[in-house]
Amino acid sequence: MRSTAVFGSLAALVLSLGACESANEAVSEPLSDTPSTATPSAAGPSVPAGVPTELPPAPSAQAKTQESANQFATYVALLDYRAVYTRDVAPLLGLVAPGDRCTECEHAQREVEQAHPLFAVPAGEPKVLSAVPTSRHGDEYVVGVAYRTPAAKVVDASGEVVGDLQPYPHNYTEVRLRWDEAADVWHLLDYHVQKGGGDV
């Protein structure tokens, strides 16, 4: 399996609309310590009718526990999935602490700015299979979230169907997060997406 950005599949669709049968993968950039200058946009992009734009339920727990870390990581994974069909990365960027950066968020944002206006209309909701802690160092946690995604129709800005995205039976997003003691909230540090073909 390879690391992939969420928008790689839609960008690749532009090159082969007639033969699109699965999402293509793109290698994400390495992490950098340079502070981010990216800021969330005030409003998401306009999307065609039929594309679901609702945010997934935000985690309610506000305590530094493994359970709340798992909930936050799951929220990040679902926001990343939502960005595939809304092209709206602002909710992800909004989880990053001021002065920090989320390299994968910024990569997704660049993909949105450079790609043709394509949107995906999923046939159903993603199914979260598990949220598993993989490491913890002080205030920094790493949680892996496994989920299944439904198939999706790809439409252009006018709503015309131009291709398909096949479902991945196994999606795995590893999320790095840090607890903010002063604000009692989790902040997103970065995430890493893997897509494969096996069951979890």
N, CA, C and O of each residue as an XYZ file, in Angstrom:
800
protein
N       0.835     -1.195      0.000
C       0.000      0.000      0.000
C       0.873      1.249      0.000
O       1.992      1.238      0.513
N       0.368      2.284     -0.560
C       1.124      3.523     -0.666
C       0.354      4.647     -0.012
O      -0.871      4.600      0.104
N       1.089      5.659      0.414
C       0.437      6.862      0.925
C      -0.268      7.550     -0.222
O       0.224      7.545     -1.350
N      -1.441      8.153      0.061
C      -2.179      8.811     -1.013
C      -2.873     10.046     -0.497
O      -3.306     10.088      0.655
N      -2.983     11.061     -1.351
C      -3.758     12.255     -1.024
C      -5.184     12.032     -1.480
O      -5.428     11.348     -2.474
N      -6.121     12.607     -0.756
C      -7.523     12.327     -1.021
C      -7.972     12.795     -2.393
O      -8.926     12.245     -2.943
N      -7.314     13.792     -2.960
C      -7.774     14.340     -4.223
C      -7.069     13.749     -5.420
O      -7.402     14.094     -6.553
N      -6.102     12.864     -5.207
C      -5.380     12.279     -6.328
C      -6.293     11.554     -7.285
O      -6.089     11.605     -8.498
N      -7.311     10.870     -6.751
C      -8.206     10.101     -7.603
C      -9.051     11.001     -8.496
O      -9.247     10.701     -9.673
N      -9.550     12.100     -7.943
C     -10.373     12.995     -8.753
C      -9.540     13.730     -9.784
O      -9.996     13.954    -10.906
N      -8.318     14.109     -9.416
C      -7.450     14.785    -10.376
C      -7.096     13.841    -11.520
O      -7.068     14.255    -12.679
N      -6.827     12.578    -11.203
C      -6.486     11.608    -12.244
C      -7.670     11.332    -13.146
O      -7.501     10.989    -14.316
N      -8.869     11.481    -12.603
C     -10.071     11.225    -13.393
C     -10.151     12.149    -14.597
O     -10.696     11.766    -15.632
N      -9.620     13.351    -14.479
C      -9.641     14.304    -15.576
C      -8.898     13.743    -16.786
O      -9.260     14.036    -17.925
N      -7.867     12.944    -16.547
C      -7.048     12.431    -17.633
C      -7.682     11.240    -18.336
O      -7.347     10.952    -19.485
N      -8.603     10.538    -17.655
C      -9.189      9.334    -18.258
C     -10.630      9.168    -17.821
O     -10.968      8.201    -17.139
N     -11.476     10.101    -18.208
C     -12.866     10.075    -17.771
C     -13.587      8.830    -18.261
O     -14.403      8.274    -17.526
N     -13.318      8.383    -19.456
C     -14.062      7.254    -19.995
C     -13.673      5.926    -19.390
O     -14.464      4.982    -19.417
N     -12.465      5.828    -18.841
C     -11.984      4.533    -18.375
C     -11.771      4.492    -16.879
O     -11.079      3.601    -16.389
N     -12.335      5.413    -16.145
C     -12.093      5.473    -14.703
C     -12.830      4.347    -14.012
O     -14.059      4.298    -14.039
N     -12.089      3.441    -13.390
C     -12.707      2.350    -12.653
C     -12.275      2.326    -11.197
O     -12.923      1.679    -10.374
N     -11.188      3.021    -10.859
C     -10.737      3.034     -9.466
C      -9.944      4.287     -9.218
O      -9.493      4.949    -10.153
N      -9.773      4.614     -7.942
C      -9.032      5.807     -7.570
C      -7.542      5.561     -7.735
O      -7.041      4.497     -7.370
N      -6.821      6.552     -8.290
C      -5.380      6.454     -8.417
C      -4.725      7.004     -7.171
O      -5.320      7.792     -6.436
N      -3.469      6.572     -6.934
C      -2.785      6.962     -5.719
C      -1.689      7.965     -6.031
O      -1.111      7.949     -7.117
N      -1.404      8.844     -5.067
C      -0.335      9.822     -5.193
C       0.434      9.859     -3.896
O      -0.154      9.804     -2.816
N       1.752      9.953     -3.995
C       2.579      9.947     -2.793
C       2.488     11.297     -2.104
O       2.626     12.337     -2.749
N       2.255     11.286     -0.790
C       2.149     12.542     -0.053
C       3.538     13.093      0.235
O       4.526     12.364      0.148
N       3.618     14.369      0.575
C       4.881     15.019      0.843
C       5.370     14.689      2.250
O       4.559     14.396      3.129
N       6.698     14.734      2.478
C       7.196     14.508      3.834
C       6.808     15.653      4.751
O       6.499     16.755      4.300
N       6.828     15.370      6.052
C       6.494     16.399      7.029
C       7.579     17.458      7.058
O       8.741     17.181      6.761
N       7.193     18.669      7.418
C       8.129     19.771      7.547
C       7.838     20.520      8.823
O       6.696     20.549      9.282
N       8.859     21.128      9.403
C       8.670     21.893     10.634
C       8.360     23.360     10.365
O       8.205     24.140     11.304
N       8.268     23.742      9.097
C       7.973     25.134      8.770
C       6.541     25.473      9.147
O       5.621     24.754      8.755
N       6.323     26.561      9.908
C       4.945     26.923     10.279
C       4.084     27.164      9.055
O       4.566     27.626      8.021
N       2.829     26.852      9.182
C       1.909     26.995      8.070
C       1.405     28.423      7.942
O       1.199     29.123      8.934
N       1.213     28.836      6.698
C       0.571     30.122      6.450
C      -0.833     29.911      5.900
O      -1.555     30.871      5.631
N      -1.214     28.642      5.735
C      -2.546     28.343      5.205
C      -3.603     28.600      6.263
O      -3.400     28.280      7.434
N      -4.717     29.169      5.865
C      -5.818     29.417      6.788
C      -7.097     28.884      6.175
O      -7.246     28.879      4.953
N      -8.029     28.431      7.018
C      -9.295     27.933      6.476
C     -10.048     29.028      5.739
O     -10.029     30.186      6.155
N     -10.700     28.673      4.664
C     -11.505     29.641      3.939
C     -12.791     29.914      4.701
O     -13.245     29.073      5.477
N     -13.376     31.075      4.485
C     -14.590     31.450      5.212
C     -15.755     30.567      4.811
O     -16.625     30.285      5.635
N     -15.791     30.130      3.581
C     -16.889     29.291      3.110
C     -16.343     28.251      2.151
O     -15.369     28.502      1.441
N     -16.967     27.086      2.129
C     -16.541     26.028      1.233
C     -16.955     26.330     -0.195
O     -17.722     27.260     -0.440
N     -16.448     25.544     -1.140
C     -16.782     25.775     -2.541
C     -18.242     25.433     -2.828
O     -18.854     24.637     -2.117
N     -18.789     26.040     -3.871
C     -20.138     25.694     -4.299
C     -20.097     24.305     -4.924
O     -19.193     23.989     -5.697
N     -21.077     23.483     -4.584
C     -21.095     22.119     -5.099
C     -22.415     21.872     -5.814
O     -23.417     22.518     -5.506
N     -22.425     20.941     -6.770
C     -23.664     20.656     -7.503
C     -24.725     20.051     -6.594
O     -24.416     19.539     -5.519
N     -25.966     20.114     -7.032
C     -27.063     19.505     -6.283
C     -26.829     18.006     -6.171
O     -26.360     17.365     -7.112
N     -27.160     17.459     -5.013
C     -27.012     16.028     -4.788
C     -25.744     15.634     -4.073
O     -25.665     14.535     -3.524
N     -24.738     16.509     -4.064
C     -23.496     16.195     -3.362
C     -23.692     16.489     -1.877
O     -23.981     17.632     -1.524
N     -23.546     15.504     -0.998
C     -23.757     15.763      0.430
C     -22.651     16.631      0.997
O     -21.472     16.370      0.761
N     -23.017     17.654      1.737
C     -22.032     18.586      2.275
C     -22.023     18.634      3.802
O     -21.232     19.373      4.389
N     -22.892     17.855      4.455
C     -22.965     17.914      5.909
C     -21.650     17.439      6.533
O     -21.014     16.508      6.040
N     -21.263     18.089      7.614
C     -20.093     17.652      8.363
C     -20.443     16.410      9.177
O     -21.581     16.279      9.628
N     -19.493     15.496      9.375
C     -19.761     14.376     10.277
C     -19.906     14.899     11.703
O     -19.424     15.992     12.000
N     -20.553     14.154     12.588
C     -20.712     14.615     13.972
C     -19.350     14.857     14.619
O     -18.469     13.998     14.574
N     -19.189     16.026     15.215
C     -17.931     16.356     15.893
C     -17.820     15.567     17.195
O     -18.838     15.287     17.830
N     -16.611     15.207     17.603
C     -16.455     14.488     18.869
C     -16.889     15.363     20.039
O     -16.603     16.560     20.070
N     -17.583     14.755     21.002
C     -18.109     15.529     22.134
C     -17.163     15.546     23.323
O     -17.185     16.486     24.118
N     -16.332     14.517     23.454
C     -15.466     14.427     24.636
C     -14.368     15.484     24.580
O     -13.687     15.616     23.563
N     -14.195     16.223     25.644
C     -13.135     17.219     25.747
C     -12.284     16.900     26.969
O     -12.298     17.630     27.961
N     -11.555     15.819     26.884
C     -10.664     15.399     27.962
C      -9.509     14.648     27.339
O      -9.647     14.044     26.275
N      -8.373     14.687     28.003
C      -7.195     14.019     27.476
C      -7.247     12.546     27.857
O      -6.605     12.115     28.815
N      -8.024     11.778     27.090
C      -8.131     10.346     27.286
C      -7.902      9.654     25.949
O      -7.998     10.276     24.891
N      -7.600      8.370     26.007
C      -7.422      7.634     24.764
C      -8.729      7.578     23.985
O      -8.725      7.625     22.755
N      -9.843      7.478     24.696
C     -11.141      7.427     24.021
C     -11.400      8.713     23.234
O     -11.852      8.658     22.090
N     -11.117      9.870     23.842
C     -11.356     11.116     23.121
C     -10.356     11.296     21.985
O     -10.687     11.895     20.962
N      -9.132     10.782     22.152
C      -8.160     10.815     21.053
C      -8.662      9.980     19.885
O      -8.538     10.386     18.729
N      -9.236      8.797     20.186
C      -9.783      7.944     19.130
C     -10.941      8.635     18.415
O     -11.056      8.551     17.192
N     -11.806      9.325     19.180
C     -12.940     10.031     18.590
C     -12.466     11.159     17.680
O     -13.003     11.354     16.590
N     -11.461     11.898     18.134
C     -10.937     13.006     17.336
C     -10.307     12.478     16.052
O     -10.533     13.032     14.976
N      -9.517     11.408     16.159
C      -8.874     10.830     14.976
C      -9.916     10.338     13.979
O      -9.747     10.504     12.771
N     -10.990      9.736     14.475
C     -12.070      9.282     13.591
C     -12.705     10.464     12.868
O     -13.013     10.379     11.679
N     -12.899     11.564     13.589
C     -13.457     12.780     12.996
C     -12.552     13.288     11.872
O     -13.037     13.673     10.808
N     -11.242     13.288     12.106
C     -10.290     13.723     11.079
C     -10.400     12.841      9.840
O     -10.435     13.346      8.717
N     -10.456     11.511     10.043
C     -10.545     10.588      8.907
C     -11.814     10.828      8.098
O     -11.786     10.774      6.868
N     -12.928     11.094      8.783
C     -14.188     11.328      8.079
C     -14.195     12.686      7.379
O     -14.789     12.826      6.309
N     -13.545     13.682      7.968
C     -13.429     14.980      7.292
C     -12.590     14.835      6.021
O     -12.889     15.448      4.996
N     -11.545     14.025      6.100
C     -10.713     13.783      4.933
C     -11.531     13.112      3.839
O     -11.419     13.478      2.669
N     -12.343     12.145      4.205
C     -13.220     11.478      3.235
C     -14.230     12.471      2.661
O     -14.475     12.477      1.455
N     -14.812     13.304      3.510
C     -15.784     14.309      3.053
C     -15.152     15.250      2.033
O     -15.811     15.674      1.084
N     -13.880     15.576      2.226
C     -13.210     16.506      1.320
C     -13.126     15.958     -0.093
O     -13.029     16.727     -1.049
N     -13.163     14.628     -0.239
C     -13.123     14.035     -1.578
C     -14.310     14.500     -2.402
O     -14.164     14.798     -3.587
N     -15.494     14.565     -1.783
C     -16.660     14.917     -2.599
C     -17.108     16.360     -2.465
O     -17.901     16.821     -3.286
N     -16.633     17.100     -1.457
C     -16.986     18.520     -1.367
C     -15.864     19.436     -1.844
O     -16.107     20.604     -2.148
N     -14.621     18.910     -1.913
C     -13.445     19.714     -2.248
C     -13.236     20.828     -1.230
O     -12.673     21.873     -1.553
N     -13.689     20.602     -0.002
C     -13.606     21.604      1.061
C     -12.648     21.101      2.139
O     -12.980     20.199      2.908
N     -11.461     21.695      2.184
C     -10.430     21.282      3.134
C     -10.453     22.154      4.391
O      -9.756     21.857      5.361
N     -11.243     23.217      4.379
C     -11.256     24.162      5.497
C     -11.530     23.510      6.854
O     -10.870     23.868      7.830
N     -12.484     22.558      6.960
C     -12.699     21.943      8.281
C     -11.469     21.236      8.830
O     -11.236     21.250     10.039
N     -10.681     20.619      7.958
C      -9.445     19.981      8.411
C      -8.434     21.018      8.881
O      -7.839     20.872      9.949
N      -8.241     22.061      8.088
C      -7.303     23.113      8.463
C      -7.722     23.797      9.762
O      -6.879     24.279     10.518
N      -9.033     23.836     10.015
C      -9.524     24.463     11.234
C      -9.173     23.698     12.498
O      -9.309     24.235     13.597
N      -8.720     22.447     12.365
C      -8.332     21.643     13.530
C      -6.857     21.802     13.889
O      -6.395     21.261     14.893
N      -6.121     22.549     13.062
C      -4.688     22.737     13.277
C      -4.468     23.957     14.160
O      -5.089     24.999     13.948
N      -3.590     23.833     15.145
C      -3.305     24.950     16.050
C      -2.622     26.081     15.299
O      -1.849     25.825     14.376
N      -2.893     27.339     15.677
C      -2.214     28.470     15.040
C      -0.695     28.315     15.151
O      -0.174     27.981     16.215
N       0.006     28.559     14.051
C       1.455     28.422     14.030
C       1.940     27.032     13.678
O       3.110     26.857     13.339
N       1.057     26.026     13.750
C       1.409     24.670     13.347
C       1.020     24.465     11.893
O       0.446     25.350     11.259
N       1.338     23.287     11.373
C       0.929     22.973     10.013
C       0.532     21.511      9.924
O       1.022     20.663     10.669
N      -0.360     21.244      9.000
C      -0.749     19.888      8.636
C      -0.376     19.744      7.173
O      -1.084     20.232      6.292
N       0.735     19.072      6.918
C       1.252     18.984      5.552
C       0.262     18.327      4.607
O       0.101     18.774      3.471
N      -0.408     17.262      5.063
C      -1.356     16.565      4.197
C      -2.577     17.444      3.911
O      -3.119     17.405      2.806
N      -3.011     18.233      4.893
C      -4.114     19.185      4.667
C      -3.741     20.172      3.570
O      -4.534     20.447      2.669
N      -2.532     20.697      3.656
C      -2.094     21.690      2.683
C      -1.923     21.063      1.297
O      -2.200     21.701      0.282
N      -1.466     19.813      1.264
C      -1.357     19.114     -0.016
C      -2.741     18.947     -0.637
O      -2.921     19.154     -1.837
N      -3.714     18.571      0.189
C      -5.085     18.432     -0.313
C      -5.624     19.768     -0.802
O      -6.320     19.825     -1.816
N      -5.307     20.839     -0.090
C      -5.764     22.160     -0.499
C      -5.177     22.550     -1.856
O      -5.877     23.121     -2.692
N      -3.904     22.246     -2.076
C      -3.292     22.544     -3.381
C      -3.947     21.726     -4.489
O      -4.155     22.222     -5.596
N      -4.273     20.464     -4.181
C      -4.947     19.628     -5.173
C      -6.296     20.241     -5.564
O      -6.675     20.225     -6.736
N      -7.011     20.776     -4.582
C      -8.300     21.419     -4.847
C      -8.113     22.625     -5.755
O      -8.874     22.817     -6.704
N      -7.114     23.426     -5.468
C      -6.898     24.654     -6.228
C      -6.452     24.366     -7.667
O      -6.747     25.140     -8.578
N      -5.745     23.258     -7.865
C      -5.178     22.965     -9.181
C      -6.054     22.057    -10.031
O      -5.942     22.064    -11.257
N      -6.927     21.274     -9.397
C      -7.693     20.276    -10.138
C      -8.911     20.896    -10.811
O      -9.358     21.983    -10.444
N      -9.435     20.188    -11.797
C     -10.686     20.575    -12.425
C     -11.824     20.439    -11.407
O     -11.704     19.652    -10.468
N     -12.912     21.179    -11.566
C     -14.009     21.136    -10.584
C     -14.824     19.849    -10.684
O     -15.897     19.829    -11.287
N     -14.308     18.782    -10.091
C     -15.016     17.508    -10.060
C     -15.427     17.180     -8.631
O     -14.729     17.526     -7.679
N     -16.551     16.518     -8.492
C     -17.101     16.170     -7.186
C     -17.554     14.724     -7.222
O     -17.925     14.210     -8.278
N     -17.526     14.066     -6.072
C     -17.989     12.685     -5.985
C     -19.293     12.630     -5.202
O     -19.459     13.326     -4.200
N     -20.208     11.802     -5.664
C     -21.494     11.606     -4.997
C     -21.522     10.167     -4.475
O     -21.810      9.246     -5.239
N     -21.229      9.958     -3.193
C     -21.154      8.591     -2.672
C     -22.525      7.940     -2.586
O     -23.537      8.609     -2.385
N     -22.537      6.614     -2.744
C     -23.785      5.860     -2.699
C     -24.280      5.637     -1.272
O     -25.401      5.167     -1.075
N     -23.472      5.963     -0.290
C     -23.864      5.795      1.104
C     -22.839      6.418      2.021
O     -21.933      7.121      1.573
N     -22.986      6.156      3.312
C     -22.065      6.707      4.304
C     -20.867      5.771      4.488
O     -20.998      4.560      4.311
N     -19.693      6.325      4.844
C     -18.572      5.448      5.170
C     -18.863      4.692      6.465
O     -19.575      5.195      7.334
N     -18.322      3.505      6.589
C     -18.509      2.693      7.786
C     -17.195      2.615      8.551
O     -16.223      2.036      8.066
N     -17.166      3.196      9.746
C     -15.968      3.150     10.569
C     -15.865      1.760     11.195
O     -16.801      1.292     11.842
N     -14.723      1.108     10.999
C     -14.514     -0.243     11.506
C     -13.789     -0.245     12.850
O     -14.114     -1.038     13.734
N     -12.812      0.638     13.000
C     -12.056      0.669     14.253
C     -11.219      1.932     14.337
O     -10.880      2.537     13.320
N     -10.891      2.321     15.563
C      -9.928      3.384     15.834
C      -8.938      2.807     16.837
O      -9.297      2.537     17.983
N      -7.697      2.620     16.409
C      -6.721      1.886     17.201
C      -5.521      2.773     17.520
O      -4.861      3.262     16.602
N      -5.223      2.993     18.812
C      -4.017      3.760     19.156
C      -2.765      3.010     18.735
O      -2.632      1.816     19.001
N      -1.848      3.710     18.078
C      -0.613      3.064     17.635
C       0.612      3.544     18.393
O       1.603      2.819     18.475
N       0.569      4.770     18.960
C       1.676      5.239     19.791
C       1.242      6.465     20.584
O       0.244      7.116     20.275
N       2.030      6.757     21.618
C       1.765      7.936     22.444
C       3.081      8.412     23.040
O       3.823      7.631     23.635
N       3.364      9.700     22.874
C       4.570     10.303     23.444
C       4.183     11.646     24.052
O       4.025     12.634     23.336
N       4.032     11.681     25.361
C       3.631     12.914     26.028
C       2.258     13.349     25.580
O       1.290     12.601     25.718
N       2.161     14.562     25.038
C       0.878     15.090     24.574
C       0.558     14.696     23.139
O      -0.514     15.026     22.632
N       1.474     13.994     22.479
C       1.236     13.597     21.085
C       0.770     12.151     21.014
O       1.398     11.254     21.577
N      -0.331     11.942     20.320
C      -0.918     10.619     20.136
C      -0.947     10.298     18.647
O      -1.022     11.196     17.809
N      -0.888      9.014     18.329
C      -1.097      8.550     16.959
C      -2.181      7.474     17.006
O      -2.079      6.501     17.752
N      -3.221      7.669     16.193
C      -4.347      6.746     16.157
C      -4.614      6.350     14.713
O      -4.652      7.198     13.822
N      -4.797      5.055     14.493
C      -5.140      4.564     13.164
C      -6.635      4.303     13.069
O      -7.203      3.633     13.931
N      -7.274      4.823     12.035
C      -8.719      4.673     11.839
C      -8.952      3.865     10.563
O      -8.499      4.248      9.484
N      -9.661      2.749     10.694
C      -9.996      1.907      9.545
C     -11.472      2.088      9.211
O     -12.312      2.122     10.111
N     -11.790      2.204      7.938
C     -13.183      2.389      7.530
C     -13.372      1.917      6.097
O     -12.414      1.804      5.332
N     -14.622      1.643      5.750
C     -14.983      1.273      4.385
C     -15.751      2.423      3.747
O     -16.529      3.110      4.408
N     -15.522      2.619      2.460
C     -16.220      3.677      1.745
C     -17.122      3.071      0.673
O     -16.805      2.018      0.120
N     -18.235      3.725      0.379
C     -19.113      3.243     -0.698
C     -18.594      3.692     -2.061
O     -17.722      4.556     -2.155
N     -19.138      3.100     -3.100
C     -18.845      3.569     -4.457
C     -19.395      4.981     -4.631
O     -20.263      5.411     -3.872
N     -18.889      5.698     -5.628
C     -19.341      7.071     -5.854
C     -19.380      7.372     -7.340
O     -18.551      6.885     -8.110
N     -20.360      8.186     -7.733
C     -20.400      8.753     -9.071
C     -19.626     10.062     -9.044
O     -19.720     10.826     -8.083
N     -18.874     10.317    -10.084
C     -18.128     11.566    -10.181
C     -18.870     12.486    -11.131
O     -19.216     12.102    -12.248
N     -19.111     13.723    -10.667
C     -19.845     14.691    -11.476
C     -19.005     15.949    -11.658
O     -18.122     16.248    -10.855
N     -19.299     16.678    -12.730
C     -18.629     17.955    -12.924
C     -19.425     19.054    -12.232
O     -20.414     18.778    -11.553
N     -18.992     20.294    -12.406
C     -19.616     21.407    -11.688
C     -21.081     21.596    -12.059
O     -21.838     22.191    -11.292
N     -21.492     21.101    -13.224
C     -22.895     21.224    -13.630
C     -23.746     20.065    -13.125
O     -24.968     20.079    -13.276
N     -23.101     19.052    -12.521
C     -23.829     17.901    -12.028
C     -23.872     16.737    -12.997
O     -24.497     15.718    -12.699
N     -23.225     16.857    -14.151
C     -23.212     15.771    -15.131
C     -22.246     14.671    -14.689
O     -21.121     14.952    -14.274
N     -22.694     13.416    -14.781
C     -21.852     12.288    -14.394
C     -20.751     12.087    -15.433
O     -21.021     11.989    -16.631
N     -19.504     12.027    -14.955
C     -18.365     11.876    -15.860
C     -17.521     10.646    -15.548
O     -16.553     10.382    -16.261
N     -17.851      9.888    -14.513
C     -17.066      8.708    -14.186
C     -17.503      8.087    -12.876
O     -18.504      8.487    -12.282
N     -16.738      7.109    -12.439
C     -17.039      6.387    -11.210
C     -15.785      6.271    -10.346
O     -14.663      6.230    -10.852
N     -15.997      6.219     -9.042
C     -14.953      5.844     -8.094
C     -15.421      4.566     -7.411
O     -16.505      4.531     -6.827
N     -14.614      3.528     -7.484
C     -14.986      2.265     -6.871
C     -14.732      2.314     -5.364
O     -13.855      3.047     -4.908
N     -15.494      1.538     -4.590
C     -15.289      1.541     -3.141
C     -13.980      0.862     -2.765
O     -13.533     -0.064     -3.442
N     -13.375      1.325     -1.692
C     -12.230      0.646     -1.114
C     -12.723     -0.162      0.083
O     -13.273      0.418      1.020
N     -12.543     -1.468      0.081
C     -12.985     -2.237      1.243
C     -12.136     -1.958      2.481
O     -12.554     -2.250      3.602
N     -10.953     -1.398      2.280
C     -10.105     -1.096      3.435
C      -9.438      0.254      3.235
O      -8.551      0.400      2.394
N      -9.868      1.236      4.010
C      -9.195      2.529      4.070
C      -8.587      2.651      5.460
O      -9.201      2.251      6.449
N      -7.407      3.190      5.532
C      -6.735      3.321      6.826
C      -6.067      4.687      6.885
O      -5.201      5.001      6.068
N      -6.474      5.492      7.850
C      -5.914      6.821      8.030
C      -5.222      6.892      9.387
O      -5.853      6.692     10.425
N      -3.942      7.173      9.373
C      -3.189      7.327     10.622
C      -3.111      8.812     10.952
O      -2.610      9.610     10.160
N      -3.609      9.172     12.126
C      -3.747     10.574     12.509
C      -2.801     10.896     13.658
O      -2.764     10.191     14.667
N      -2.041     11.964     13.492
C      -1.188     12.486     14.576
C      -1.900     13.675     15.204
O      -2.296     14.607     14.504
N      -2.062     13.646     16.518
C      -2.775     14.709     17.212
C      -2.070     15.044     18.519
O      -1.318     14.236     19.064
N      -2.332     16.261     19.011
C      -1.691     16.727     20.241
C      -2.733     17.367     21.135
O      -3.600     18.103     20.664
N      -2.648     17.083     22.432
C      -3.560     17.672     23.392
C      -3.073     19.057     23.804
O      -1.902     19.233     24.141
N      -3.970     20.040     23.775
C      -3.684     21.409     24.196
C      -4.206     21.581     25.619
O      -5.411     21.709     25.833
N      -3.292     21.585     26.592
C      -3.688     21.678     27.997
C      -4.417     22.979     28.305
O      -5.374     22.983     29.079
N      -3.978     24.080     27.710
C      -4.571     25.383     28.012
C      -6.006     25.480     27.513
O      -6.861     26.052     28.190
N      -6.275     24.926     26.335
C      -7.607     25.047     25.735
C      -8.478     23.811     25.945
O      -9.668     23.831     25.630
N      -7.889     22.727     26.479
C      -8.613     21.466     26.659
C      -9.226     20.969     25.350
O     -10.402     20.608     25.298
N      -8.419     20.958     24.308
C      -8.874     20.454     23.007
C      -7.730     19.694     22.343
O      -6.560     19.870     22.682
N      -8.104     18.842     21.383
C      -7.123     18.194     20.542
C      -6.834     19.077     19.336
O      -7.722     19.770     18.838
N      -5.587     19.051     18.867
C      -5.213     19.723     17.628
C      -4.643     18.689     16.661
O      -3.953     17.754     17.068
N      -4.936     18.867     15.401
C      -4.430     17.995     14.351
C      -2.992     18.380     14.014
O      -2.710     19.542     13.720
N      -2.085     17.405     14.057
C      -0.708     17.638     13.637
C      -0.525     17.240     12.168
O       0.026     18.007     11.379
N      -0.988     16.043     11.806
C      -0.947     15.599     10.416
C      -1.648     14.255     10.315
O      -2.040     13.670     11.324
N      -1.803     13.776      9.099
C      -2.389     12.458      8.913
C      -1.790     11.807      7.677
O      -1.198     12.471      6.827
N      -1.957     10.502      7.599
C      -1.369      9.705      6.541
C      -2.415      8.694      6.085
O      -2.912      7.905      6.889
N      -2.749      8.718      4.795
C      -3.818      7.874      4.270
C      -3.230      6.709      3.498
O      -2.323      6.876      2.682
N      -3.763      5.522      3.771
C      -3.426      4.353      2.987
C      -4.717      3.751      2.468
O      -5.724      3.728      3.175
N      -4.694      3.267      1.241
C      -5.860      2.606      0.668
C      -5.436      1.272      0.102
O      -4.449      1.180     -0.627
N      -6.180      0.244      0.438
C      -5.811     -1.090     -0.021
C      -7.047     -1.893     -0.372
O      -8.162     -1.371     -0.337
N      -6.856     -3.169     -0.714
C      -7.960     -3.966     -1.198
C      -8.394     -5.090     -0.300
O      -9.200     -5.923     -0.716
N      -7.884     -5.153      0.944
C      -8.232     -6.277      1.807
C      -9.163     -5.888      2.919
O      -9.294     -4.706      3.237
N      -9.809     -6.855      3.514
C     -10.665     -6.606      4.668
C      -9.811     -6.339      5.901
O      -8.679     -6.811      6.011
N     -10.378     -5.577      6.818
C      -9.678     -5.282      8.062
C      -9.856     -6.449      9.019
O      -9.344     -6.413     10.138
